Amino acid sequence: MVLLHKLKAASDQLFNASKADDTVGVNKVSLDTLDEAHRKPVVKAILNILSTELAESTYCQIVDGLPLAVVYDEAYCDSLLDAKHPAYQHESLCPGVVGEARDLYSEFAPALLQFEISASLSQLARPSRITNRCYQVLSRYQAASPGSQLFNTLLVEITALSIHQIAVRLFNLDTSRHKADNVASWTPPKENESWWRFNPDGPLPTLFCHSWYTDYEEYPEGVADMVGFWAENRILGGVILFDRATPDSDAVYIHPDWKDVTYRICKLLDAQKQDLLDFLQSESPQCARSLPIRPNGLNLVRVDPEESIALTKVYRNIWERKPPPEYAGDERSGDVYDPLNFPTMSDQYDARSRWRTRFDRY
């Protein structure tokens, strides 16, 4: 109850600030409504991310309107594109894209980002999809003691949300150079039975996608949220998730979509999380050696993305990912040991057992 009252006080502070600022809608606030001890670390983290070549390349591709061909080669899943897809011919950015993206960069300030809050104690105690897109992260962050484990975990979450939101904003500017060439909507012939078996509804509405985060009809920002998840993967190494079953858990999870990296959700090691935090607060961040994060065989705590997030309780927003349909297959069904995805044989055995009973449990 003490924690809830601290959260309520922090939320009241932010809520009152939002009402005093005519440029911010009710229940949405900017980072400027945080006190200085909480605002400065977030602003530094966002600006450190934006200073990297990795971020510039990612956001330039969104301004361009198509990912570069190398992106498809680097993705874990290759079933979204046919081998003859014209997107593979897009090997460099279109003329003028870098200049336009840098102009947009120069106009950006972290204070432009907005985060939903709630002044309701009941909403803080029982967050919902409607009133809470990110577990009232700004209110919880304001209530956390600077430097604490909770503070650091929420700093990572706000950073991920910011990367996501910047991508959404850029995509919604509709700057694509490829509107007339219909590359994104290209489909292979029906004779390509393998592609159509995995994509019975045809191509997705954008090629900016993490293969596990494509339920755009469920997303508040629609297709633009798909682009946001893609940007997280390209910059951070995966979509950043959290343990929602344990109040104030300091665990951070990552869901990668990279070739030669597991497709499963991995809990970050303490060292990986600390490396990320060190970079976010670095005074010389241009060399982002810790990014993108690459889970490896030492990341033993893993979660099956095939399982419903209502069961695993590892997610950021409850709406972000549905269990895949049966026709999509299940990588846990293999009977040959797969050390990339299952660091121990017992882990693979347990995962295979969950596969066998998956549809009986839903």
Secondary structure as UniProt FT lines:
FT   HELIX           2..20
FT   TURN            22..23
FT   TURN            26..27
FT   STRAND          28..30
FT   HELIX           31..33
FT   HELIX           36..50
FT   HELIX           53..64
FT   HELIX           69..74
FT   TURN            83..84
FT   HELIX           86..89
FT   TURN            95..96
FT   HELIX           97..107
FT   HELIX           110..112
FT   STRAND          114..116
FT   HELIX           121..125
FT   TURN            129..131
FT   TURN            135..136
FT   HELIX           137..143
FT   TURN            146..147
FT   HELIX           149..172
FT   TURN            179..181
FT   TURN            184..185
FT   TURN            190..191
FT   HELIX           193..198
FT   TURN            200..201
FT   TURN            211..212
FT   HELIX           216..218
FT   TURN            220..222
FT   HELIX           223..236
FT   STRAND          239..243
FT   TURN            247..248
FT   STRAND          252..255
FT   TURN            259..260
FT   STRAND          265..267
FT   HELIX           270..280
FT   TURN            285..286
FT   TURN            289..290
FT   TURN            297..298
FT   STRAND          302..303
FT   TURN            305..306
FT   HELIX           309..312
FT   STRAND          314..315
FT   TURN            318..319
FT   HELIX           326..328
FT   HELIX           331..333
FT   TURN            339..341
FT   HELIX           345..361
//
